[in-house]
Amino acid sequence: MRFCVVGAGFSGAIIARHLSEKGHKVLLLDERTHIAGNCHTARDEATGVMVHHYGPHIFHTADRRAWDYICQFGTFLPYVNRVKAVSKGRMYTLPVNLLTINQFFETTMSPAQARSFIAGKADRSIKEPKNFEEQALSMIGPELYKAFFYGYTRKQWGLEPTELPASILKRLPLRFNYDDNYFNHPYQGMPEGGYSAIVENILKSTNIDLRLNTKFEEISEEFHHVFYTGPIDRYFEFRLGRLGYRTLDFERIDSDGDYQGTAVINYCDQEVPYTRISEHKHFAPWEADALQKTVSFREYSRLAEPNDVPYYPIRLANEKTMLEQYIELAGNTPNVSFLGRLGTYRYLDMDVTISEALSACDRIDVALNEGEPLPAFFIDPT
Ligand SMILES: Cc1cc2nc3c(=O)[nH]c(=O)nc-3n(C[C@H](O)[C@H](O)[C@H](O)COP(=O)(O)OP(=O)(O)OC[C@H]3O[C@@H](n4cnc5c(N)ncnc54)[C@H](O)[C@@H]3O)c2cc1C
């Protein structure tokens, strides 16, 4: 059979490889000039630094299947994300941990003391937080919320935290020890040769015809089925409206040596227009010291316009209503499956992307063996 896979990010690459290994012919398209989608990495000519083209990507997971899968295609070296944060002219560590608390309140509290101190700050009148702000106030109280979350969140989402769902903050850990590892996951690392080299290895399969610089809209060939990892609203020519995204602008900073001494520094104050600065050579600590020059990026967040790269789906009430209408449309469109972060309009970490693509491959096998039609979605995107 002949299939079309739209998008050569992790989602599309995994589906394409699987179909190819099963002996099917696959046309894999991407409108960009490179593979790996938003995880694309390339060595910067001016500095020799491995740059994460669409912003920093750190691999972290508790999912053994996703970890084992990706490790087949490249070597991962140890990397632990330790984020620093500037608030009102002072430097802290994130996520909020015992050092953050003790530095902020100028104390030397023990874990137990800090726990009851923060419990005293937390607003206990909020039983069921209705939004991001209430969630923060119910967990950490007003001082830490204003210092580390209010301004950053406003810049990141362009909205008051009272307009954002409480669920966003549920994901941020609060620690009463000195562990400043940004993630809790047992498997963490950075690919030695970058993410694009990993995707290149995934695509080393004979039945894949990869065409870069090619939009799906330009293709008129017939396929048994299309796996579409581009934006779902775009597939339907935005006929029900545009799903909202935040986009990012990156402002490049070139310098010699070491610009900021670490990979990521968040700028929490609302008056600073950017959200964070990432210095990419620190994402590869095994080679950072050998590089004479360095490149960093100030990151600015704003509402995506039609020609911008869609980064973070907004997914507030209006977008969810529109998404449901697109889901219905997709359900009535035979021979197309929507997947990946854009096809399902969800923020997905790489490990979740990989895990969902692998589960989709399982479903594809069953459907093709039984001669059943493939579903519009392999998961529920709502
Ligand atoms: C700023 C940022 C930072 C992130 N950091 C992390 C991190 O630290 N750790 C982590 O695990 N995850 C991170 N992620 C998530 C990660 O980027 C995603 O998990 C991953 O990119 C999803 O892969 P995908 O294949 O679904 O989508 P994508 O990578 O977006 O790939 C989709 C591809 O489809 C192509 N395409 C779309 N429409 C068409 C069309 N009509 N015709 C042809 N081609 C088309 C696009 O060009 C694109 O290359 C981050 C995401 C963002 C936005």
The ligand as an SDF file (V2000), in Angstrom:
LIG
                    3D

 53 58  0  0  0  0  0  0  0  0999 V2000
    9.2950   26.2530   22.6560 C   0  0  0  0  0  0  0  0  0  0  0  0
    9.1130   24.7700   22.8440 C   0  0  0  0  0  0  0  0  0  0  0  0
    9.9920   24.0860   23.6480 C   0  0  0  0  0  0  0  0  0  0  0  0
    9.8410   22.7090   23.8350 C   0  0  0  0  0  0  0  0  0  0  0  0
   10.7010   22.0810   24.6690 N   0  0  0  0  0  0  0  0  0  0  0  0
   10.5410   20.7740   24.8920 C   0  0  0  0  0  0  0  0  0  0  0  0
   11.3840   20.1010   25.8220 C   0  0  0  0  0  0  0  0  0  0  0  0
   12.2680   20.7010   26.4490 O   0  0  0  0  0  0  0  0  0  0  0  0
   11.1890   18.7700   26.0170 N   0  0  0  0  0  0  0  0  0  0  0  0
   10.2100   18.0710   25.3620 C   0  0  0  0  0  0  0  0  0  0  0  0
   10.0870   16.8660   25.5810 O   0  0  0  0  0  0  0  0  0  0  0  0
    9.4140   18.6890   24.4450 N   0  0  0  0  0  0  0  0  0  0  0  0
    9.5500   20.0040   24.2080 C   0  0  0  0  0  0  0  0  0  0  0  0
    8.7310   20.6310   23.3030 N   0  0  0  0  0  0  0  0  0  0  0  0
    7.7470   19.8320   22.5510 C   0  0  0  0  0  0  0  0  0  0  0  0
    8.2740   19.3030   21.1800 C   0  0  0  0  0  0  0  0  0  0  0  0
    8.6250   20.3910   20.3600 O   0  0  0  0  0  0  0  0  0  0  0  0
    7.1520   18.4500   20.5480 C   0  0  0  0  0  0  0  0  0  0  0  0
    6.9230   17.3400   21.3680 O   0  0  0  0  0  0  0  0  0  0  0  0
    7.4620   17.9170   19.1530 C   0  0  0  0  0  0  0  0  0  0  0  0
    7.9020   18.9240   18.3070 O   0  0  0  0  0  0  0  0  0  0  0  0
    6.2040   17.2900   18.5490 C   0  0  0  0  0  0  0  0  0  0  0  0
    6.5230   16.6770   17.3120 O   0  0  0  0  0  0  0  0  0  0  0  0
    5.4570   16.6000   16.1420 P   0  0  0  0  0  0  0  0  0  0  0  0
    6.0550   15.7230   15.0950 O   0  0  0  0  0  0  0  0  0  0  0  0
    4.1220   16.2180   16.6720 O   0  0  0  0  0  0  0  0  0  0  0  0
    5.3020   18.0940   15.6180 O   0  0  0  0  0  0  0  0  0  0  0  0
    6.3330   19.0650   14.8770 P   0  0  0  0  0  0  0  0  0  0  0  0
    7.6920   18.8820   15.4200 O   0  0  0  0  0  0  0  0  0  0  0  0
    5.7380   20.4140   14.9350 O   0  0  0  0  0  0  0  0  0  0  0  0
    6.3350   18.5560   13.3620 O   0  0  0  0  0  0  0  0  0  0  0  0
    5.2910   18.8370   12.4620 C   0  0  0  0  0  0  0  0  0  0  0  0
    5.9030   19.0980   11.0890 C   0  0  0  0  0  0  0  0  0  0  0  0
    4.8460   19.1510   10.1200 O   0  0  0  0  0  0  0  0  0  0  0  0
    5.2100   20.0650    9.1170 C   0  0  0  0  0  0  0  0  0  0  0  0
    3.9840   20.4890    8.4390 N   0  0  0  0  0  0  0  0  0  0  0  0
    2.8800   21.0220    9.0330 C   0  0  0  0  0  0  0  0  0  0  0  0
    1.9180   21.2400    8.1090 N   0  0  0  0  0  0  0  0  0  0  0  0
    2.4230   20.8300    6.9060 C   0  0  0  0  0  0  0  0  0  0  0  0
    1.8960   20.7930    5.5930 C   0  0  0  0  0  0  0  0  0  0  0  0
    0.6470   21.1650    5.3200 N   0  0  0  0  0  0  0  0  0  0  0  0
    2.6950   20.3160    4.5950 N   0  0  0  0  0  0  0  0  0  0  0  0
    3.9660   19.8980    4.8520 C   0  0  0  0  0  0  0  0  0  0  0  0
    4.5070   19.9160    6.0970 N   0  0  0  0  0  0  0  0  0  0  0  0
    3.7460   20.3570    7.1130 C   0  0  0  0  0  0  0  0  0  0  0  0
    5.9050   21.1800    9.8890 C   0  0  0  0  0  0  0  0  0  0  0  0
    6.7570   21.8950    9.0370 O   0  0  0  0  0  0  0  0  0  0  0  0
    6.6530   20.4010   10.9760 C   0  0  0  0  0  0  0  0  0  0  0  0
    7.9900   20.1630   10.6090 O   0  0  0  0  0  0  0  0  0  0  0  0
    8.8190   22.0080   23.1510 C   0  0  0  0  0  0  0  0  0  0  0  0
    7.9410   22.7130   22.3330 C   0  0  0  0  0  0  0  0  0  0  0  0
    8.0450   24.0810   22.2160 C   0  0  0  0  0  0  0  0  0  0  0  0
    7.0290   24.8190   21.3920 C   0  0  0  0  0  0  0  0  0  0  0  0
  1  2  1  0
  2  3  1  0
  2 52  2  0
  3  4  2  0
  4  5  1  0
  4 50  1  0
  5  6  2  0
  6  7  1  0
  6 13  1  0
  7  8  2  0
  7  9  1  0
  9 10  1  0
 10 11  2  0
 10 12  1  0
 12 13  2  0
 13 14  1  0
 14 15  1  0
 14 50  1  0
 15 16  1  0
 16 17  1  0
 16 18  1  0
 18 19  1  0
 18 20  1  0
 20 21  1  0
 20 22  1  0
 22 23  1  0
 23 24  1  0
 24 25  2  0
 24 26  1  0
 24 27  1  0
 27 28  1  0
 28 29  2  0
 28 30  1  0
 28 31  1  0
 31 32  1  0
 32 33  1  0
 33 34  1  0
 33 48  1  0
 34 35  1  0
 35 36  1  0
 35 46  1  0
 36 37  1  0
 36 45  1  0
 37 38  2  0
 38 39  1  0
 39 40  1  0
 39 45  2  0
 40 41  1  0
 40 42  2  0
 42 43  1  0
 43 44  2  0
 44 45  1  0
 46 47  1  0
 46 48  1  0
 48 49  1  0
 50 51  2  0
 51 52  1  0
 52 53  1  0
M  END
$$$$
